[in-house]
């Protein structure tokens, strides 16, 4: 997980590529996602694991410096 990240509770529709999620005992970076069923998403992580997000969960969004 990046040193500079904002943690917040997000619903599946709020997750973006590049976000980090604590799932299955590790912080994993989202590289892609697919709709699963209404209100849910399958998150695809950098390590090629897939996790179904069907409810609100804490995610960590990296913060970019102001000059970028």
Secondary structure, DSSP 8 states (H G I E B T S, - for coil): --SSEEEEEE-GGG--TT-EEEETTEEEEEEEEEE-STT-EEEEETTS-EEEE-S-EEEEEE---TT-
